[in-house]
Amino acid sequence: MDGDLIALVNKLQDTFNAIGGEAVDLPQIVVVGSQSSGKSSVLETIVGHDFLPRGSGIVTRRPLVLQLIHTQSSTTGTTDHDGYLPDLSAGHGGPYRPAGRSMGGATGIDYAEFLHINRRFTDFDEVRKEIEAETFRVAGQNKGVSKLPINLKIYGPGVLNLTLVDLPGLTKVPVGDQPTDIERQIKNLVLDYITKPNAVILAVSPANVDLANSDALKLARTVDPRGLRTLGVLTKLDLMDAGTNALDVLTGRTYPLKLGFIGVVNRSQQDINLDLPLDDARRKEEEFFQNHAVYRNISHRCGTKYLAKTLNSVLMNHIREKLPDMKARLNTLMGQTQQELNAFGDATFLGEQHRGSLILKLMTEFARDFVASIEGTSLDISTKELCGGARIYYIFNDVFGHALQSVDPTENLTLADIRTAIRNSTGPRPSMFVPEVAFDLLVKPQIKLLEPPSLRCVELVYEELMKICHNCTSPELQRFPRLHTQLVEVISELLRERLGPTSDYVSSLIAIQAAYINTNHPDFQAGSAAIAQGGAQPLPPQKVPSLAGSVEDDESSSEDSGSVAPNGTLNHRSSTTSVPETRVGKLLAEPKTKHHRAVSTGASAATSPQPQVIPGAPTTHQGSPNNAKETFLNYFFGGPNGGMPVQSNSAPGSSHGHRALDARPSPQGYAPRDILPDLGSGRRNGGGPSGLDAGTAAYDMKSLGKHLETEQLVNLTPRESMEANLIRSLIASYFGIVRQTIQDLIPKAIMHLLVNFSRDAVQQRLVTSLYKPDLFAELLHEDEALVTERTRVKALLDAYKEAFRVLSEVSLKSS
Ligand SMILES: Nc1nc2c(ncn2[C@@H]2O[C@H](COP(=O)(O)OP(=O)(O)OP(=O)(O)O)[C@@H](O)[C@H]2O)c(=O)[nH]1
């Protein structure tokens, strides 16, 4: 039973070595000692073979995990119950046969196996060479040390069940080309092993050096201060100065260790040189103790044989003691490993007949994850960054919102441009009033400025959805990279399909806004009123109290009057309510005027703001959008519908051919030309390009533009400047309204056409595209790395389970 324990630990050690399970702290004996203290000699005598490298300097440079496995002798078929054949007189069958001497005989063969090569060694010289080669391979030629252990098993009827770890000897000074920190390196390596509470420390100290200077004991003390798991070994007792002895140490009077001290005498260097067989050396050792005057009385507790036996029982007791801990640890590990294994997928879905349901399950999970990410109901919601639906909201609200707000509605629209547009829209004739068509002409391209940010918004949401789709994965799905790729591909295709219609719709929303400039929009009318109000300064006494006059006065203040909000938009609501009952303000504060057109020939503009149709005046545009548009600027610049007194006897024909409202008859009977004589002449005399007068390039925008470029902008006449500023303010006002609408509509459109559509279609699309039995094999092709990893985890779990089972049996029997 006890033999089983060590065999079990050995088995666990192998399993964990092979599959990388470092988690179990297995009970093992760790040999520690300073250089040349005799560690290798002790190990060799325990094993009964010369198999360790020898030489000067540091020979042991990698940990050597040595498992001694007792096998039954084939001649006797028996063994003593603790797996140890103690009878030295048994000769070849004894435990301390030198290498090669008993090999090949009927008594059974000792042989060695390394974990790193699949080969059985029966020649222990070869074992030594292999250890040397393997040491060099990893730790380099005579260089530093390596933590990577060499695993060696020695089988034979002559060995005890034992697990020992040989470590590099503690050193002080680097020699040769050793690294300068060799002392620290070795110390750390040793500490790595002896710190583990399940390690039994075999502290080897030479008896010919004062125990107070023992590096092994010093280091052991740091991790086992009460000396509970340290076994002291005193070597070189034969080399002590004459007259001195180590009796006090061996009897535990000098240095207290629970497991005590055992004295040994190994082969001297000379013995080695003379190739003294190990069994001869053991006899010599036995004789040494039995014949020694001081040690005679304790000779049964001295020597390598006794050490081996003690180690065996110490290790078994230690394992037995650690059983509950190991079981608890294994239990935890089993739980963890099981969980790890579960992450690779439900075992119930393995097998060909379940492929369809597995694919369906993975698809559904994928679709569910995708929808959950969008809706923010995902289980693993990040707290580090916005994700999924929240990012879409962020795109709408912050990114898109800011992008729209940063669009300057009058960008690239200089006063000169506006003047040019005004002039172009008046045709060859000088015009007295600002034509509404100019406003129309100018505002449309500005509305188009909203298109790029809107389309970008679609793209950003699309990209976000793509990201969500790529992030939808699970450890189970990772097993099937091709299925995952296909799932992502199908969703990507769905999203791509939706990108076109969504972008088109968004573009058409902008186009719709540009298609019809609704100057009759209530907010715009209110905003326009505020603009007008901003310019409604007290009129100079000498002028006719006309709108034109008030606006003209505004020219000096319009730049800084603040009628346009800093962001280029108007606060329509407050403007509306704060519009004083000025003439223009009152007119514009009643947005429904257009719809109530009535013949009201005698009404004054101040009390009757409705655009009025004059008998005999051209009415062809009445009711049409153009007509509606043509009306609103009249509030500022006069015209038949505005408050401007216009002479009814003005020739109606003079207005046709362009949309300028200057010559339209008004019910009041004044012609704008009459009341604003300076405007028309001002343009001709002041800022007007001479080209216009010459008439040669009146319609040529280019030459006009060039001309304007050459002329300084300040050359705008006051009238032109006023007109241009006013138009600009109105553009900003109108643009603000459109922007608000767009800001509201685009996210709705994107949600409907892209996000919600994809969300609702994802499951069905996946099923129709991928749920095809002939695709199953391809889709369920497993990732090889993951298959390996799953196999490893499965093997680990099995090993834990097996270890747990054996441990349970052992503890049952021993209880
Ligand atoms: N006389 C005598 N010599 C011993 C005894 N033990 C070890 N030696 C000698 O001491 C030297 C060092 O012994 P090793 O067993 O190689 O010492 P080590 O601790 O393994 O050395 P490193 O692996 O280099 O750290 C060898 O020449 C041994 O023959 C002993 O009990 N008596």
Ligand as a Chemical Component Dictionary entry (heavy atoms), coordinates in Angstrom:
data_LIG
# 
_chem_comp.id                   LIG 
_chem_comp.type                 NON-POLYMER 
_chem_comp.pdbx_formal_charge   0 
_chem_comp.three_letter_code    LIG 
# 
loop_
_chem_comp_atom.comp_id 
_chem_comp_atom.atom_id 
_chem_comp_atom.alt_atom_id 
_chem_comp_atom.type_symbol 
_chem_comp_atom.charge 
_chem_comp_atom.model_Cartn_x 
_chem_comp_atom.model_Cartn_y 
_chem_comp_atom.model_Cartn_z 
_chem_comp_atom.pdbx_ordinal 
LIG N1  N1  N 0 36.188 10.708 1.740  1  
LIG C1  C1  C 0 34.977 11.082 1.383  2  
LIG N2  N2  N 0 34.834 11.753 0.264  3  
LIG C2  C2  C 0 33.575 12.096 -0.103 4  
LIG C3  C3  C 0 32.461 11.786 0.654  5  
LIG N3  N3  N 0 31.359 12.267 0.011  6  
LIG C4  C4  C 0 31.772 12.854 -1.083 7  
LIG N4  N4  N 0 33.109 12.767 -1.173 8  
LIG C5  C5  C 0 33.939 13.309 -2.226 9  
LIG O1  O1  O 0 33.649 14.676 -2.361 10 
LIG C6  C6  C 0 33.708 15.058 -3.697 11 
LIG C7  C7  C 0 32.399 15.743 -4.066 12 
LIG O2  O2  O 0 31.396 14.834 -4.011 13 
LIG P1  P1  P 0 30.117 14.951 -4.905 14 
LIG O3  O3  O 0 29.211 13.847 -4.534 15 
LIG O4  O4  O 0 30.510 15.088 -6.323 16 
LIG O5  O5  O 0 29.580 16.297 -4.385 17 
LIG P2  P2  P 0 28.339 17.128 -4.952 18 
LIG O6  O6  O 0 27.725 17.834 -3.816 19 
LIG O7  O7  O 0 27.448 16.250 -5.713 20 
LIG O8  O8  O 0 29.042 18.139 -5.938 21 
LIG P3  P3  P 0 28.350 19.095 -7.001 22 
LIG O9  O9  O 0 27.364 18.245 -7.762 23 
LIG O10 O10 O 0 29.481 19.567 -7.851 24 
LIG O11 O11 O 0 27.688 20.155 -6.254 25 
LIG C8  C8  C 0 33.980 13.812 -4.476 26 
LIG O12 O12 O 0 35.306 13.741 -4.803 27 
LIG C9  C9  C 0 33.605 12.725 -3.565 28 
LIG O13 O13 O 0 34.385 11.588 -3.775 29 
LIG C10 C10 C 0 32.651 11.069 1.853  30 
LIG O14 O14 O 0 31.711 10.751 2.583  31 
LIG N5  N5  N 0 33.926 10.751 2.171  32 
# 
loop_
_chem_comp_bond.comp_id 
_chem_comp_bond.atom_id_1 
_chem_comp_bond.atom_id_2 
_chem_comp_bond.value_order 
_chem_comp_bond.pdbx_ordinal 
LIG N1  C1  SING 1  
LIG C1  N2  DOUB 2  
LIG C1  N5  SING 3  
LIG N2  C2  SING 4  
LIG C2  C3  DOUB 5  
LIG C2  N4  SING 6  
LIG C3  N3  SING 7  
LIG C3  C10 SING 8  
LIG N3  C4  DOUB 9  
LIG C4  N4  SING 10 
LIG N4  C5  SING 11 
LIG C5  O1  SING 12 
LIG C5  C9  SING 13 
LIG O1  C6  SING 14 
LIG C6  C7  SING 15 
LIG C6  C8  SING 16 
LIG C7  O2  SING 17 
LIG O2  P1  SING 18 
LIG P1  O3  DOUB 19 
LIG P1  O4  SING 20 
LIG P1  O5  SING 21 
LIG O5  P2  SING 22 
LIG P2  O6  DOUB 23 
LIG P2  O7  SING 24 
LIG P2  O8  SING 25 
LIG O8  P3  SING 26 
LIG P3  O9  DOUB 27 
LIG P3  O10 SING 28 
LIG P3  O11 SING 29 
LIG C8  O12 SING 30 
LIG C8  C9  SING 31 
LIG C9  O13 SING 32 
LIG C10 O14 DOUB 33 
LIG C10 N5  SING 34 
# 
